[in-house]
Each structure stands twice: as structure tokens, then as C-alpha cells.
Amino acid sequence: MSGTLYLVPNLLGVVAPPHVLPLRTIEIARRLDHWVVETPKAARAFIKSLAPPQAIAALDIRALGEAPAPAHLQSLLAPAFAEEDLGLLSDAGCPGVADPGALLVAAAHAAGIRIAPLVGPSAVLLALMVSGMNGQAFAFHGYLPIKPEARAHSLRALDDAATHSGATQLFIETPYRTAAMIAAVLACCRRATQFCVAADLTLESEWIASRTIAGWRSAPAPLPDKRPAIFLLGTNG
């Protein structure tokens, strides 16, 4: 017997948990005493927003780390070995999907620990849903290079992949470089390529636009500068 490792989705921004999280996700997360998290400060803020019965200071909250060694992963799973449940939480969205957590999940599988994914927001999947692009074949590439020449090379490669394979290409950038990324996409990609920007997903300030590169160039939109966004290149689904 072991405890269960719950994979707990986090909010994508400042929003009331009941607006985006199912009741079951909230109920399970509220009762967990042990957590493995991306950033303890962000985790405490999320857990506090759920109004748990325990004092936040009394919770066992431990950081996953950027490159956790096998021994560290085993120590993080100690509550499960003691037949106690624990939660895995990233700073935003679903742990292990475009976020840290896969190594801990793999270690839990190897140890025979029960793992339960909970329902909640994923910026990657929400952006794909709303893009109008191919949802049967897609690839997430994370952050592209910062230097303009290398970034342009990567964008052209993604444009080629979207055009020739039909698979939707998703990527992200830090919020303060959102406008620069959009400008780079419009400068580098084919006129017929579909380009979607999905910013502040699930928030009141949510902003979404999907059109061809030619359409973006001919009718510039008020760009969501300095806001977290997912970018997608592809063809109409």
C-alpha cells in the first residue's frame, strides 16, 4: 500500500478557484498535508486561496528543484511510502505538461505509487482548443531563442513544420517579450500560415486572436504586451 500522488492543476492567474477548478479538485487539494511544488511561495498562495482547514505554516511543502537527482525524488515521495497522500503543483497550469513534474511522476510509477491526475486549466490545451488549428497533431516547443537571428531561424523551422506536416506548433515567451515575439512571427512566417495568440487564458483580461499572417499584417490588433501568452502556428483544422 502507498499514498496517492495527486497531480494538481494551478490557476493561470488571479482568478477565484471555483471559476476554473472542479469541486473535486478543490476538495482533494484542500485536505493534502504534503506538497511537492515548483516554487514554494507560489504554492502557498494557491493553497491559501483554497481556504484549507490546516494552517499554511503547518503544511509540508517542498521544492521539486530544476534537475532533481533520483535520491531527491525518492525523498520527496516519502509521504507516499508512509501511506500518506501528497500533491504535485507547478506555478501555473498542469504539472508535467509544459511544466516541471514529469521526473517525479516517473519515479512514482517506478516505485508503484498510485498517481491521480486532477482536472484543471492547461494553457497549452486551452490555446489549442481556441485556435481553430489541427488538434489531432501538435507539438509544444517551450521557449524559442532570444537572439533575433536564432529566433527567426526557429520560427521559420516551425512555419515549415506546420506547412508540410499540418501539425500545429505551439511555443511561449516571457510576458515582457510578448510584443517582440509577435513582431518576429509576422516578419518571418508565410502569409498563408495561421497564427494564434492566446493571452491571459481563463482571466477576465483574456485576449485571443487567430488569423493568417497576411490578416495580421493588414489589420494589426491591439497587442497584449507584457501578458502571458501561448503562440500557435498552423493551418485551419
N, C-alpha and C positions, 0 to 999 in steps of 0.2 A: 504493500500500500504506500501511496505517497500523497502529498498535497497536489493541488492543481495550479499550474501556471496559467493565469488569465492574461490574455493579450488585450489591453485596454486602450481603445482609441481616445486620443486627447482632442480638445477643441482646436479649431483652426484660427481662433482669435477670441476677442472679447464678446462672448455671447452666453446667454443663460443655458446651462447644460440641458435642461428639458427640451430646449428648442431643437437640439441636434442629436441627443443621445436617447436611445430607448430606455424605458423604465428598468428593464432587467440589467442593462449595462450599469446604470447608476446604482442600483441596489447592490450588485456584486461588488463594485468598486468601493462603495461606502463601508463595507464590512471588512475589507482587507487590511491586515496589520503590517504586512511585509510588501515592500515595493523594490523593484529594480528599475531605475529611471535613467533617462538621458542627462537631465540637468535637475538636481535636487530642488533648486529654487522654483523652477517652473512646475515641477511635480507638486510641491507643497501648495502652490497657488491653485492648481487644478483640483487637488483633493479637497482643499478648503472650500472651493465652490460647490462641492457636493454635499456640504454640511454633514460630515461623518460624525458618528456618536463618540469616537475616540478623540482625544486631544492630538493635534497635529504633531506636537513635540514628542508624543509617546510612540509614534509610528516608526517602524524600521524602514528607512528609506536609504537605499544605497545606489551609488552611481555605477552604471554599466562600464563606462570607460570607452575610449576610442578604439583600442585594439586589445580587448580583454584576453589574457592568457587562459589556457584550459583550467589551471588551478583556480584562477579568479572566478571563472564561470561556475565551477563546482561550489565555491564558497557562496556565491550569490544564490545558488539553488538550495542551500542548506535548509531553509524553512520547508521546502517540499519534501526533502528527505526525512524531516521530522513530522511529516503528515500535516503540515500547515499550508494553507493556500498563500499565493503571492501574485502580485500583478507586475506586468511589464508595461512601461509607459514611455513614449517618446515625447518630445516637446510639443509636437502638433501632429494630428492625424494618426494613422495606424502604425504601430511599431512593426518593424521588419519590412514595410512597404515604402521604399524611398526614404527610409529612416533606419536608425540603428535597431538592433534586436535579433537579427537572424542567427547570430552566433549563439546567443543564449537559448533560443528556441531549438537549434540543432543539438546543443548539449543536453537539453531536457529530453529530446527524443531519444538520444543515445542512452540516457540514464533510465528510460522507461517511465518518465514523469508524464502524467496526464496534462495535456495542453488544450485550452479552450479559447478560441478567438471570439471576442465580443464585437457586437455591431456598433459602428460609429463612422464618423466622417473620414474620408480619404480624399485629399485634394487631387491626387492623380486620377482616381476613378471618377470623381465628380466632374473634373475638367474634360475627361474623355467622353462622358455621357453628354455633356452640353455642347461639345464641339461640332457635332454633325459629321464627324470623320469616322473612319473604319475602326470599329470596336472589336473586331474579330482578330486583328493582328496589330500589335503596337509594341513600342519599345520606349522605356524611360531611361534617359541618359544622365540625369542629375545636372550638375553644373558644367557649363562649357568653359573653355579657356577665357581668361580675362583679356589677354593681349589682343588687340584688334585683328592682326593678321591671322593668328591661330584661331580666334573665334570665327572669323569669316570662313576659314578652311573647314571648320567643324560644321558650320551652318550649311555650306554647300554640300558637304557629305550627307547631312541629314535630309536636305532637299532631294538629293539624288536617290537616297533610300526610299523616301516617301513616294517619289515619282515612279521608280522602277518596280518596287515591291508592293506598293499600295498600303504598306503598314504605316500607321500613324506614329510620328516621332514626338516624344514629349521631353521637355527639359525645363530647368528652373534657373533663376538668378537671384542674387541678394536684392532685397527691395530697393535699395538706393541706386541700383543699376538697371532697374526695370525699363526706364525710358531709353537708355542706351542700347539695351538688348533689342527692343522693338525696332529702333532705327537701324540696327545692324541687320536684322532679318529682312526689313524692307529693301535694304541696299543689296543684299546678297542673293535672295531667292527668286525663283522663276515667277513670272507674272501670274501663271495659272495655278500655282500652289495655294492650297487653302491654309490660312494662318489664323489660329485662335489664341486669344489672350483671356485667361480666366483669373481675375484678381479678387482677393478678399472673399473667397467662397464661403458660403453659409452666413456671412455677416450682413448687417444692414447696408453696408457700403459695397456690397458685391457688385462687380463690374465684369461683363462678359461681352466679347465681340468675336465673331468668326466670319471671315470673308476671304476672298482671294487676295494675293499680294497686290494685284492690279487695283482691286477695290480699295484696299488700304491706302494705296498711293494717291488715288483720285479723290478720295473722300476721307481725309485724316480725321481720326476720332480724338476726343479729349483723353489723352493717355493717362493711365493710372500710375503716375510716377510715385516711387518710394512706397509701393504697396506690394505685399507678397503675391506672386502670380505664378501660374503654370502656363507654359507656352507649348503650342502644338503645331506641327506641320503635317500636312497630309492631303488627301483627296476626299471629296464628299463620299460618305459611307454608302 
